[in-house]
């Protein structure tokens, strides 16, 4: 896959590109980012799984979030977003090693060294391919990194080119979303966002990939009670799913990467 191949966009693709770029400027909140990713962005980069990260990968200080409506199992999400060596971290490392160029890993190219490097991890999560690109750390500002999986096969220069030109706009929308959330965190009274000790305890077990049933057994409470606590956590953290709750909890330092 030679990313130096000349790629030209059709008139239809150029029209879609302008629409994606224009609509990205409207993104301010998490639900808007999610809908933009699942809507307009799909017109040029169709995918089923998207993972975003921000921080400094060189210092191993990434916060990783999963944005997808694709029904991944909880253990797969945990493995993909694991900041200690999950699929996203592996992808970012490969991106950095390759001179911060788009990484395309595709099962259609099983003989490539890059696919062999990711083969076992992709197989573990039942993913046929992976594309990774990002914006590096500049002037002390955190870098942002984006991974797409389950794209149409085979991956090639065209997908890589589209991801490359769209990444600055994904970056801008993602950073605006994070900035808006930080602002709201300071603006909303603490009492309205209070996470109880029990909710923190449950969020820690969610971070470790435990199901509601498993958490219930550990804490000697019913799975329904666990489910109710998880719903409260999602609402208080203003997120849509368990993986996002863990990522938000880590970024707000409510929980840590590992149990201490």
C-alpha positions in Angstrom: 0.0 0.0 0.0 1.9 3.0 -1.2 0.5 6.2 0.2 2.5 8.2 -2.4 0.2 6.9 -5.1 -1.7 9.8 -6.9 -5.3 9.8 -5.8 -7.9 12.0 -7.4 -11.4 12.6 -6.0 -14.5 12.5 -8.1 -16.9 15.4 -8.2 -19.3 13.5 -5.9 -16.5 12.9 -3.4 -15.5 16.5 -3.5 -19.1 17.5 -2.8 -19.2 15.1 0.1 -15.9 16.4 1.4 -17.2 19.9 1.5 -20.3 18.8 3.4 -18.2 16.8 5.9 -15.9 19.7 6.5 -18.7 22.2 6.8 -20.8 20.0 9.2 -17.7 19.4 11.4 -17.7 23.1 12.3 -21.1 22.6 14.1 -19.8 20.0 16.5 -19.5 21.1 20.1 -21.0 18.3 22.2 -20.4 14.6 22.6 -23.7 13.6 21.0 -23.0 15.9 18.1 -19.6 14.4 17.6 -21.1 10.9 17.7 -23.8 11.7 15.2 -21.3 13.5 12.9 -19.0 10.4 13.0 -21.9 8.0 12.4 -23.4 10.3 9.7 -21.5 12.7 7.5 -18.1 11.2 8.1 -19.4 7.7 7.0 -20.1 9.1 3.5 -16.3 9.3 2.9 -14.8 6.9 5.4 -17.4 4.1 6.0 -16.5 2.1 9.1 -18.1 0.2 11.9 -15.7 1.0 14.8 -14.0 4.3 15.6 -11.6 4.9 18.5 -10.3 8.3 19.5 -7.4 9.1 21.8 -5.7 12.2 23.2 -2.6 12.9 25.1 1.1 12.2 24.6 1.7 8.6 23.3 5.5 9.0 23.8 4.9 9.4 27.5 2.2 6.7 27.5 -0.4 9.1 28.8 -3.3 8.5 26.4 -7.0 8.8 27.3 -8.9 6.5 24.8 -12.6 6.7 23.9 -14.7 4.4 21.8 -17.3 6.0 19.4 -19.3 3.3 17.6 -22.8 1.9 17.3 -21.3 -1.4 16.2 -22.2 -4.1 18.9 -18.7 -5.0 20.2 -18.5 -7.2 23.2 -17.5 -5.5 26.4 -14.2 -7.5 26.6 -13.4 -6.4 23.0 -14.0 -2.7 23.8 -11.8 -3.1 27.0 -9.0 -4.7 24.9 -9.2 -2.1 22.2 -9.1 0.9 24.5 -6.6 -0.6 27.1 -4.1 2.2 27.6 -1.4 -0.3 28.5 -1.2 -2.0 25.2 -4.6 -2.4 23.6 -5.2 -2.2 19.9 -5.4 1.6 19.8 -2.1 2.0 21.5 -0.5 -0.5 19.2 -1.9 1.4 16.2 -0.6 4.8 17.5 2.9 3.3 18.0 2.9 1.9 14.5 1.8 5.4 13.2 4.7 7.1 15.1 7.2 4.5 13.9 6.2 5.0 10.3 6.9 8.7 10.4 3.4 9.8 11.5 1.9 8.5 8.2 -1.5 6.8 7.8 -1.4 3.1 8.9 -3.5 0.7 6.9 -3.7 -2.9 8.2 -5.7 -5.2 6.0 -6.4 -8.9 6.0 -6.3 -8.8 2.2 -2.5 -8.3 2.5 -1.7 -11.2 4.9 1.8 -11.4 3.6 2.7 -7.9 4.7 4.9 -7.4 7.8 2.4 -4.8 9.1 -0.5 -7.2 9.0 1.5 -9.9 10.7 2.3 -7.5 13.5 -1.4 -6.9 14.1 -2.8 -10.2 13.0 -3.3 -11.8 16.5 -4.8 -8.7 18.0 -7.2 -8.2 15.1 -8.2 -11.8 15.2 -8.8 -11.6 19.0 -11.3 -8.8 18.4 -12.8 -10.2 15.1 -11.7 -7.1 13.1 -10.6 -7.6 9.5 -8.7 -4.3 9.2 -7.5 -1.1 10.9 -6.6 2.4 9.8 -4.9 4.8 12.1 -3.9 8.5 11.7 -3.5 11.4 14.1 -2.2 14.9 14.9 1.0 14.9 16.8 1.8 16.8 20.1 2.6 20.4 19.2 3.7 23.2 21.4 2.7 21.3 24.5 -0.9 20.7 23.3 -2.0 17.0 23.5 -1.9 15.0 20.3 -5.1 13.3 19.0 -5.2 9.9 17.3 -8.0 8.2 15.4 -8.5 4.6 14.5 -11.1 3.1 12.2 -11.9 -0.6 11.9 -14.2 -2.8 9.8 -13.8 -0.6 6.7 -14.7 -1.9 3.3 -12.0 -4.3 2.0 -9.4 -4.1 0.6 -7.8 -1.0 2.1 -5.8 1.1 -0.2 -4.4 4.4 -1.1 -7.8 6.0 -1.6 -9.0 5.3 2.0 -5.7 6.4 3.3 -5.8 9.7 1.4 -9.3 10.5 2.6 -8.4 9.7 6.2 -5.3 11.9 5.9 -7.2 15.0 4.6 -10.1 14.5 7.0 -8.0 14.0 10.2 -7.5 17.8 10.9 -11.2 18.3 10.9 -11.8 15.2 13.1 -9.2 16.6 15.4 -10.8 20.0 15.5 -14.3 18.6 16.2 -12.9 16.2 18.9 -10.9 18.9 20.6 -13.9 21.3 20.6 -16.0 18.6 22.2 -13.4 18.0 25.0 -13.1 21.7 25.6 -16.9 22.1 25.9 -17.0 19.3 28.4 -14.2 20.8 30.5 -16.0 24.1 30.5 -19.3 22.5 31.6 -17.5 20.5 34.3 -16.4 23.8 35.9 -19.8 25.5 35.3 -22.1 22.9 36.7 -22.3 22.9 40.5 -20.4 20.0 42.0 -23.4 18.7 43.9 -25.2 18.0 40.6 -22.3 16.0 39.3 -21.4 14.1 42.5 -20.3 10.6 41.9 -20.9 8.5 45.0 -18.4 6.1 46.5 -20.5 3.1 45.4 -20.6 4.5 41.8 -16.8 4.9 41.8 -16.5 1.4 43.0 -18.7 0.1 40.2 -17.0 2.2 37.6 -13.7 0.7 38.7 -15.1 -2.8 38.0 -16.5 -1.6 34.7 -13.0 -0.4 33.8 -11.8 -3.9 34.5 -14.2 -5.4 32.0 -16.7 -6.9 34.5 -20.3 -7.4 33.5 -23.3 -6.3 35.6 -23.7 -9.9 36.7 -20.1 -10.2 37.8 -20.1 -6.9 39.6 -23.3 -7.9 41.4 -21.6 -11.1 42.6 -18.5 -9.2 43.8 -20.5 -6.5 45.6 -23.3 -8.9 46.8 -26.0 -6.8 45.0 -28.4 -7.7 42.2 -27.5 -7.1 38.5 -30.4 -4.8 38.3 -29.0 -2.6 41.0 -25.7 -2.6 39.2 -27.5 -1.6 36.0 -29.2 1.3 37.8 -25.9 2.5 39.2 -24.3 2.3 35.7 -27.2 4.3 34.2 -26.7 7.0 36.9 -22.9 7.1 36.1 -23.5 7.5 32.4 -25.9 10.4 33.1 -23.6 12.1 35.6 -20.6 11.8 33.2 -22.7 12.8 30.2 -21.6 9.8 28.1 -23.4 7.2 26.1 -21.8 3.9 27.0 -19.6 2.1 29.5 -16.4 2.5 27.5 -16.9 6.3 27.3 -17.7 6.3 31.1 -14.4 4.7 31.8 -12.5 7.1 29.6 -14.3 10.1 31.1 -13.6 8.7 34.6 -9.9 8.4 33.8 -9.7 11.9 32.3 -11.4 13.4 35.3 -9.2 11.3 37.6 -12.2 9.8 39.3 -10.6 6.4 38.7 -7.1 5.3 37.8 -5.8 3.1 35.0 -5.2 0.2 37.3 -6.5 -0.8 40.7 -4.2 0.4 43.5 
